[in-house]
Amino acid sequence: MKQILIISFIFILAYGCNQKEKNTTEVTTPNVAIIFIDDMGYGDLSCYGDTIVKTPNIDALADKGVRFTNFYVNSPICSPSRVALNTGTYPMRHKIHSYIASSKQNSDRAMANYLDPSVTTLARTLHNNGYATGHFGKWHMGGGRDLGNVPYPTEYGFDKSVVSFEGIGDRVLFPKDGLCEQSAKLGNGKIIWAEKCVSSSIYVDSALAFIEKCTDKPFYVNLCTNDVHDEHLPDPENVKKWKSVTKNPYEQKFFAVLEELDVQIGRFLSKLDEMGKLENTIVLLASDNGPTDWPHYYNAARYPENYDGELYAPGFTGGLSGRKWSLYEGGIREPFIVYWKGHFPEGKTDNETIISAIDLFPSVCTLLGIDYPDNLDGTDKSMAFGGNEMEQVPPVMWEYASNPGGSILPGNKNNISPNLAIRDGNWKLLINTDGSGGQLYNLKTDPVEKDNLIDQEPEIAQKLKEKVLEWRKSMPVEMNTNNPK
């Protein structure tokens, strides 16, 4: 462990704004930090209802800022969700509708091998307006498996980056992991070998080292942890306390990982405060999709001998239906917290404004007084960050598993949703591309999607159906009419 930390320390020393001497010029332009967690459910934070694992550091951020209860990511799986965040556009426009895998798998699914680097990104927009830009953590918009000849994060507007096995360039890899071993063979960057349980701390250290040297310009940083994505591999010492809380061995490890992630995010925010930078930093925190739902979590043969507990996947959705790989609320609705001292209210909960990840690009630019492209799918929701609830315009739409080649589906069949969804105000319609499987919910009165009103409200259902089918047909990937169920 000491060797890992020493290597990490040496590695991060190189990460700064390429200054030869420290510049003490005061920077008054606001900084931006986006914390994007991996596979965390809507109900996994104690400030969103988790009664088992306490997340005091993230809760403290919510207490000092605004907590939203109607925030959505734009896909229930990692790569497209991250593309949406970084581009402000629906990910299918870039032929990224599932996770980026090997070149053959991508071809079979009509997927791009990587995000086109000519696309306008939030990072490039801020970089062109004087920001030092860094990405630290999971990338998954190109690289890994057999994909070594792909653009580096620097080609999307980032000055510096440290990624994981699902990216290229300088990266953190995990021992005894097949995908990490594949990544190492690709070369193309400095590699840190470290246990997964310390990866979040390495990303935090790297981001802080970069920020500390940004004294002559504002910074924009993406901190994208691999946690709490499974396989959950915490420090064994951190698992012991959870064995008295739950019999489920997968959940014990998950709780330990979640608790440590909160520690690391707290350390990141505390160090920013010590540097005197937190007060003038816009902090946005969310997750990329709902909690995991692999079939093996429901397979008794995969559990330790004599295990007699209930079979379920780790991670909470707060009672919402569906999980990762599902267009039900549990797969796409996520925690979202915003903070900017003196500019955003303290301790406010917004239960009305509907925001999705594609809205963050225009919203951040508006807060910074920077022009953004007029062809984004997202809309400016910055007034809501400032405490003013906003109406939803236009509707938000989703696609998952309507593409060729098949998609990963939830292990629990009850979590498999139709392959298209649209939310317009309080109404949400789910439907397959062939028009079958229609489900209509009023999320204001039924956020858990139990009361299908499609027969009672045929006009609303038809209007939403026409909108979402027209949207899907406008995308560059041909529809597959083989439904997920």
Number of C-alpha atoms within 10 A of each C-alpha: 9 7 9 14 16 10 15 21 15 10 19 19 13 13 23 22 22 13 11 6 7 11 12 9 9 10 15 11 14 19 23 23 22 19 21 23 22 23 26 29 31 31 23 26 24 15 19 21 16 17 12 13 17 18 23 16 20 20 20 13 24 23 18 19 27 25 26 24 20 18 23 27 30 32 32 31 25 26 25 28 28 27 28 29 25 23 26 28 23 27 26 25 14 21 22 26 31 28 21 26 23 15 18 12 14 19 14 12 21 19 24 20 23 23 22 16 15 8 12 18 23 24 26 20 19 24 20 11 13 13 26 28 28 28 27 28 30 27 25 24 29 25 27 28 22 15 21 20 13 20 19 23 24 17 13 21 23 23 22 24 25 29 26 28 27 24 27 30 24 22 25 30 23 19 13 9 12 12 16 20 16 16 26 23 12 17 14 16 13 13 19 21 16 19 17 22 20 20 23 24 21 27 30 23 24 28 26 23 19 27 25 18 20 23 19 18 20 24 27 25 25 24 26 26 28 22 26 26 17 18 12 20 19 22 16 10 8 15 19 13 12 19 13 9 12 14 14 22 16 20 20 22 23 26 26 24 24 23 19 22 25 19 17 21 22 19 17 20 20 15 17 18 14 9 13 11 21 22 16 21 21 21 21 22 22 24 28 32 31 35 30 26 26 18 14 15 19 16 12 15 10 9 17 10 8 7 13 11 12 10 15 18 21 23 24 20 27 16 13 20 20 27 35 31 31 30 29 26 25 28 33 30 30 29 25 25 25 23 28 24 15 12 14 21 19 20 16 18 16 19 13 19 19 25 26 24 27 28 24 24 27 25 22 21 17 16 17 16 9 13 12 19 12 9 8 16 17 25 21 17 25 20 14 21 27 20 17 14 16 16 12 17 12 12 15 23 23 23 28 27 28 24 24 17 14 16 16 16 21 20 21 17 12 12 20 20 28 26 26 25 25 23 22 16 18 15 18 24 27 29 24 27 24 14 14 12 14 19 21 26 23 20 18 12 10 14 18 19 19 14 14 15 18 17 11 10 12 12 11 15 22 13 11 24 22 11 13 25 19 11 15 19 12 12 15 12 20 13 15 16 16 15 18 16 12
